[in-house]
Amino acid sequence: MAIQPRDLYNALRTGGVRFFTGVPDSLLAGFCSYLGANCGIHEHVIAPNEGSAVGLAAGYHLTTGNTAAVYLQNSGLGNAINPLVSLTDPAVYSVPLLLIIGWRGEPGQPDEPQHRVQGGITLSQLDLLQIPHEIIDSESDIKAVVRRSLERLHARKAPVAMVVRAGAFGRYEGPTANRWPALSRESALRRLLRLSTERDLFIATTGKTSRELFELRVAREETQRDFLTVGSMGHASAIALGAALGNPMRRVLCLDGDGAMLMHMGMLPTIGVAHPSNLVHAVLNNAAHESVGGHPTVAGEMDIEALASASGYGVFRRSENENEIDEAWQYIETHTGPALWEVRVALGSRPDLGRPTTTPLENKTAFMEFAQEHR
């Protein structure tokens, strides 16, 4: 029987954990939803990336002496390694915190290609970082695991991890709401494909955006030629900038997500300063980490137009329906980029949405062949 999210929360609270932060993960979705429904802003902060979450936890400890919990998918360990080694490690500032890590791609378990390599090295990474860890599954005595983990954490005054297997936690349906309910992401993508030309290069961010783009190409009976960033969350805009600089005669459309944009937002001024006139950076903003459970991002509260201006983009547009997409496209086509284009979309996707049937290597080969045609 799966562990109930409230039981983990209560065990942590009993052990003295008073602050929670992290980046949502599908294996931890129930727990993240429970935090969202039961914690105030001073108790729970969804961080833009995992390294920032470690920093938040450290800052909380420094002013309170209390322990914080940081939740993340194992793919986010890469973002967290620098502060784990150079901030919280016992040889530096010796900051205790509890890592709760979703174990995507666990060896022997079916998962997507982008998770398999990470899943195979997760425990080795923790060993290399000298972070003690314990594995949690649906049969674990969560009170005992939390007690042991916190005892070890306080004894070493440094991070300790709990690694969570798929199916360990039960569901928790916290409140969710559509910030902008009129336009579906798939409808926006369908419209963009109709407006674009045969020469345009598409680079799509991780999650459902890439999955929908792939299926729309199939429905249009077009060969696969888009770069689908199935992993590497937050890096689609960097890939797009490199592609735009490498192929200045072709328009490059980056289909980004709000959570992905926030994760590595330093790319915005980098794009602005590089000023590639052929780059259209479309942020499909549903103000949520939809692919891992619909937990909110701060993008619903941001002034993205001001961000575009401050970052040096030549054009900014905002669209909330198909007519506004058409109008924005006409404007972008007649003005010098780079363009930052906020497309506000609703939460949700088709229940039968599939995954790409091509491998990442096949996807890469198809994109490279298409990108290098008629340069």
C-alpha positions in Angstrom: 0.0 0.0 0.0 1.4 3.4 -1.0 2.6 5.9 1.6 0.1 8.7 2.1 1.6 12.2 1.5 0.2 13.4 4.8 2.1 10.7 6.6 5.4 11.8 5.2 4.6 15.4 6.0 3.6 14.6 9.6 6.7 12.6 10.1 8.9 15.4 8.9 7.1 18.0 11.0 7.4 15.7 14.1 11.1 15.5 13.4 11.5 19.3 13.4 11.3 20.1 9.6 9.5 23.4 9.2 10.4 24.5 5.7 10.0 22.8 2.3 11.3 23.8 -1.1 12.2 22.2 -4.4 11.2 21.5 -8.0 8.1 19.3 -8.5 8.6 15.7 -9.7 6.0 13.2 -11.0 7.1 10.6 -8.4 6.6 13.1 -5.7 3.5 14.7 -7.1 1.1 13.7 -4.3 3.6 15.0 -1.7 4.1 18.3 -3.6 0.4 18.8 -3.9 -0.1 18.2 -0.2 2.5 20.8 0.5 0.8 23.3 -1.8 -2.5 22.7 -0.1 -1.3 22.8 3.5 1.6 25.1 3.7 1.8 28.9 3.5 4.3 30.9 1.4 6.7 31.1 4.4 6.7 27.3 4.8 6.9 26.2 1.2 8.5 27.7 -1.9 8.6 26.1 -5.3 12.1 27.0 -6.5 13.0 27.8 -10.1 15.7 25.1 -10.1 17.2 22.6 -7.7 20.3 24.5 -6.9 18.2 27.5 -5.8 16.2 25.2 -3.6 19.4 24.1 -1.8 20.3 27.8 -1.4 16.8 28.5 0.1 17.2 25.6 2.5 20.6 26.8 3.6 19.4 30.4 4.1 16.5 29.1 6.2 18.8 27.1 8.4 21.3 29.9 8.9 18.6 32.2 10.4 16.6 29.6 12.4 18.9 26.7 13.2 16.1 24.4 11.9 16.2 21.8 9.1 14.6 22.2 5.7 13.5 19.6 3.2 14.4 19.9 -0.5 12.4 17.8 -3.0 13.6 17.1 -6.6 13.7 14.7 -9.4 17.0 12.9 -9.7 17.6 14.7 -13.0 17.8 17.9 -10.9 20.9 16.6 -9.0 23.0 18.2 -11.7 21.6 21.6 -10.8 22.1 20.9 -7.1 25.6 19.6 -7.2 27.4 22.9 -7.0 25.7 24.2 -3.8 25.8 20.7 -2.3 29.5 20.6 -2.7 30.5 24.2 -2.2 27.9 25.4 0.3 26.3 22.6 2.4 29.1 20.1 2.5 30.7 19.4 6.0 34.1 20.7 4.7 32.6 24.0 3.8 29.6 25.4 5.8 28.2 22.1 7.1 24.5 22.8 6.5 22.0 20.0 7.3 19.1 19.5 4.9 17.0 16.6 3.9 16.9 15.7 0.1 13.8 13.9 -1.1 14.7 12.6 -4.5 12.3 11.0 -7.1 14.2 8.1 -8.7 13.2 8.2 -12.4 14.9 5.7 -14.6 15.6 3.2 -11.8 17.5 0.2 -13.3 15.1 -2.6 -14.3 12.1 -0.2 -14.4 10.6 1.0 -17.7 11.1 4.7 -18.3 11.8 7.2 -21.0 15.3 7.4 -22.6 16.2 10.7 -21.0 15.7 9.2 -17.5 17.6 5.9 -18.0 21.2 7.1 -17.8 20.4 9.4 -14.8 18.5 6.6 -13.1 21.5 4.3 -13.4 23.9 6.7 -11.8 21.7 8.3 -9.1 23.0 6.3 -6.2 26.5 6.5 -7.4 26.2 10.3 -7.6 25.1 10.4 -4.0 28.0 8.2 -3.0 30.4 10.4 -4.8 28.9 13.4 -3.1 29.3 11.5 0.2 25.6 12.0 0.9 24.1 9.1 2.9 20.8 7.9 1.5 18.0 5.5 2.1 15.6 4.1 -0.5 11.8 4.5 0.0 9.2 2.3 -1.6 5.5 1.7 -0.9 6.3 -0.8 1.9 8.7 1.5 3.8 7.9 2.4 7.4 8.0 6.2 6.6 8.2 7.3 10.3 11.2 5.1 10.9 12.9 6.2 7.6 12.4 9.8 8.5 13.6 9.3 12.0 16.8 7.5 10.9 17.5 10.1 8.2 17.1 13.1 10.5 19.2 11.4 13.2 22.0 10.9 10.7 21.5 14.4 9.3 21.9 16.0 12.8 24.9 13.8 13.7 26.8 14.8 10.6 25.4 18.4 10.3 25.2 18.0 6.5 22.8 16.7 3.8 21.1 13.3 3.9 18.9 11.9 1.1 15.8 9.8 0.8 15.5 8.2 -2.7 11.9 7.5 -3.7 10.9 4.7 -6.0 8.0 4.9 -8.4 4.7 4.2 -6.7 6.0 4.8 -3.2 3.5 7.7 -2.5 -0.2 7.8 -2.9 -2.1 10.5 -4.8 -3.2 13.8 -3.3 -5.5 16.0 -5.3 -4.7 19.5 -4.2 -6.5 22.5 -5.7 -5.5 23.4 -9.3 -6.9 26.2 -11.4 -6.5 27.3 -15.0 -4.9 30.8 -15.0 -5.8 31.3 -18.6 -8.4 28.8 -19.6 -9.3 29.8 -23.2 -6.5 28.4 -25.3 -5.1 24.9 -25.2 -1.3 24.5 -25.7 -2.0 22.0 -28.5 -4.2 24.4 -30.3 -1.6 27.1 -30.0 1.0 24.7 -31.5 -1.3 23.7 -34.3 -1.8 27.3 -35.2 2.0 28.0 -35.1 2.6 25.1 -37.5 0.1 26.5 -39.9 1.7 29.9 -39.8 5.3 28.8 -40.1 7.1 28.1 -43.3 8.7 24.9 -44.6 12.2 26.4 -43.8 11.5 27.2 -40.1 13.4 25.2 -37.5 11.5 24.2 -34.3 13.2 23.4 -31.0 10.7 22.3 -28.3 11.2 22.1 -24.6 10.8 19.0 -22.5 7.5 17.6 -21.4 4.2 17.7 -23.1 5.2 20.4 -25.6 7.6 18.1 -27.4 5.0 15.3 -27.3 2.3 17.4 -28.8 4.5 18.8 -31.5 5.6 15.3 -32.5 1.9 14.1 -32.8 0.9 17.3 -34.7 3.6 16.5 -37.3 2.2 13.0 -37.6 -1.3 14.3 -38.0 -0.1 16.7 -40.7 1.6 13.7 -42.4 5.0 15.5 -42.2 8.3 13.9 -41.6 9.9 14.4 -38.2 12.3 17.3 -38.4 12.0 19.2 -35.1 14.5 19.0 -32.2 12.6 17.6 -29.2 14.4 18.4 -26.0 13.1 15.4 -24.1 15.3 16.1 -21.1 17.6 19.0 -20.2 14.8 21.1 -18.7 15.5 24.8 -19.1 18.0 24.5 -21.9 15.8 24.6 -25.0 16.4 28.4 -25.3 20.2 27.9 -25.1 20.0 25.2 -27.8 17.8 27.5 -29.9 20.3 30.4 -29.6 23.2 28.2 -30.7 21.0 27.0 -33.6 20.1 30.5 -34.6 23.7 31.7 -34.5 24.9 28.6 -36.4 22.2 29.0 -39.1 21.4 32.7 -39.5 19.6 32.2 -42.8 16.8 30.1 -41.2 14.2 31.2 -38.7 14.5 29.3 -35.4 11.4 29.0 -33.2 12.0 28.0 -29.6 8.9 26.5 -28.0 9.6 27.0 -24.4 7.6 26.5 -21.2 7.2 28.9 -18.3 8.8 26.5 -15.8 11.7 25.8 -18.1 12.2 29.5 -18.8 12.4 30.2 -15.1 14.8 27.4 -14.5 17.7 29.0 -16.4 16.4 32.6 -16.9 19.9 33.9 -17.4 19.6 32.8 -21.0 17.1 35.7 -21.6 19.7 38.6 -21.4 22.2 36.3 -23.1 19.9 36.0 -26.1 19.2 39.8 -25.9 22.9 40.7 -26.1 23.6 38.1 -28.9 20.6 39.6 -30.7 19.9 36.9 -33.3 17.3 38.5 -35.6 16.2 35.0 -36.7 15.1 33.7 -33.2 11.5 33.6 -32.0 11.4 32.6 -28.4 7.8 31.5 -27.7 7.0 30.9 -24.0 3.9 28.7 -23.7 2.8 30.0 -20.3 0.3 28.0 -18.3 1.8 29.2 -15.0 2.4 25.5 -14.0 4.8 22.6 -14.0 2.1 20.6 -15.8 4.1 17.5 -16.9 4.8 16.6 -13.3 1.5 17.3 -11.7 0.4 20.9 -12.4 2.1 22.6 -9.5 2.2 26.4 -9.9 5.1 28.5 -11.1 5.5 32.2 -10.5 5.0 32.9 -14.2 1.4 33.8 -13.6 2.6 36.8 -11.5 5.4 38.0 -13.7 5.6 40.9 -16.1 7.3 39.0 -19.0 7.1 42.0 -21.2 9.2 44.0 -18.8 11.6 41.0 -18.7 11.9 41.0 -22.5 12.6 44.7 -22.6 15.2 44.5 -19.8 16.9 41.5 -21.5 17.3 43.3 -24.8 14.8 41.4 -27.0 13.9 43.5 -30.1 10.2 42.4 -30.1 7.7 41.3 -27.5 4.2 40.0 -28.1 1.5 38.4 -25.9 -1.3 36.1 -27.2 -4.3 34.5 -25.4 -6.3 33.2 -28.4 -5.8 32.1 -32.0 -6.7 35.5 -33.5 -4.0 37.1 -31.3 -1.5 34.4 -32.4 -2.2 35.4 -36.0 -1.8 39.1 -35.2 1.4 38.5 -33.2 2.9 36.4 -36.0 2.3 39.1 -38.6 4.0 41.6 -36.3 7.0 39.4 -35.6 7.5 38.7 -39.3 7.8 42.4 -40.0 10.0 43.4 -37.2 13.6 42.6 -36.3 14.1 40.0 -33.6 14.9 38.4 -31.4 11.3 38.1 -30.3 10.0 37.0 -27.0 6.4 35.8 -27.4 4.3 34.9 -24.4 1.5 32.6 -25.4 -0.9 32.1 -22.5 -2.4 28.6 -22.5 -4.6 26.5 -20.3 -3.6 23.6 -18.2 -4.3 20.2 -19.6 -3.7 17.9 -22.5 -5.5 15.1 -24.4 -5.8 12.0 -22.2 -4.5 9.9 -25.1 -1.4 12.0 -25.7 1.4 9.7 -26.6 5.2 10.0 -26.7 7.6 10.3 -29.6 8.0 7.0 -31.4 11.4 7.9 -32.7 14.6 7.6 -30.5 16.5 10.7 -29.4 19.3 9.8 -31.9 16.8 9.5 -34.7 15.3 12.8 -33.7 18.8 14.5 -33.7 19.7 13.0 -37.1 16.4 14.2 -38.7 16.8 17.7 -37.3 20.4 18.0 -38.4 19.6 16.9 -41.9 16.7 19.3 -42.2 18.6 22.2 -40.6 21.5 21.8 -43.0 19.4 21.7 -46.2 19.5 24.9 -48.3 21.6 26.8 -45.8 
